[in-house]
Structures are given as structure tokens and as C-alpha cells.
Amino acid sequence: MYEEFTQNRIAQLRSEKRVSARDMSLSLGQNNSYINQIENKKALPSLQGLFYICEYFGITPQEFFDPGNAYPAQLSQLVEDLKQLDEVTLGHVAGLVKKLAQHT
């Protein structure tokens, strides 16, 4: 179960980031087919490799494995941005998000 989720999640996040499997592999310091082998279900990353992959996407392992969080990198960045707001502005944004979520 988690094997397939991991392979699909990497493909999803890589696609959203608009980076090739080869470029991502090389950015992680791996051979040029590393990510391709994972996405094609021929390999799985080690635990350390998974940590590097999460770091590459700017997310935590918890965010990576949260199937309810379709866009973990964007949500993580949004939360960081929200932390900069004052209480009143944050309340306005929360109200807006609540309205938007009701219309989905």
C-alpha cells in the first residue's frame, strides 16, 4: 500500500514542480535514472533517500504521507506566509478560505 503511494506521490509532486525525473535525480545526487526507477515501481527510496526527496520538495515526511493533502508544498508555503499576518488579517483570510471551501 505505502509502496505504491510513495511512488505515485513522488511522481505527482515532481509533476507539480515541473521538473524532469532526470533533473530531480541529479539534484538529489543520484544517478540520472533514480527517480524514474522509483516512479516505474522498480525501486523504492531508502528512508534517508525519502528524507532527501521531502527536503527537495520543501515538505515534511508527515506532509508527504498525508493522502488528504493533495498539494503539500503549496500548503506548507501558505502556512508559513500566514504566520506573518497579524490576528485581524489572519481572521479575514480564515473567513475567506472558509467561504471558498464551502463552494467547492
C-alpha positions, 0 to 999 in steps of 0.5 A: 500500500505505502509502496505504491503511494510513495511512488505515485506521490513522488511522481505527482509532486515532481509533476507539480514542480515541473521538473524532469525525473532526470533533473530531480535525480541529479539534484538529489545526487543520484544517478540520472535514472533514480527517480524514474526507477522509483516512479516505474515501481522498480525501486523504492527510496531508502528512508534517508533517500525519502528524507532527501526527496521531502527536503527537495520538495520543501515538505515534511515526511508527515506532509508527504504521507498525508493522502488528504493533502493533495498539494503539500508544498503549496500548503506548507508555503501558505502556512508559513506566509500566514504566520506573518499576518497579524490576528485581524488579517489572519481572521479575514483570510480564515473567513475567506478560505472558509467561504471558498471551501464551502463552494467547492 
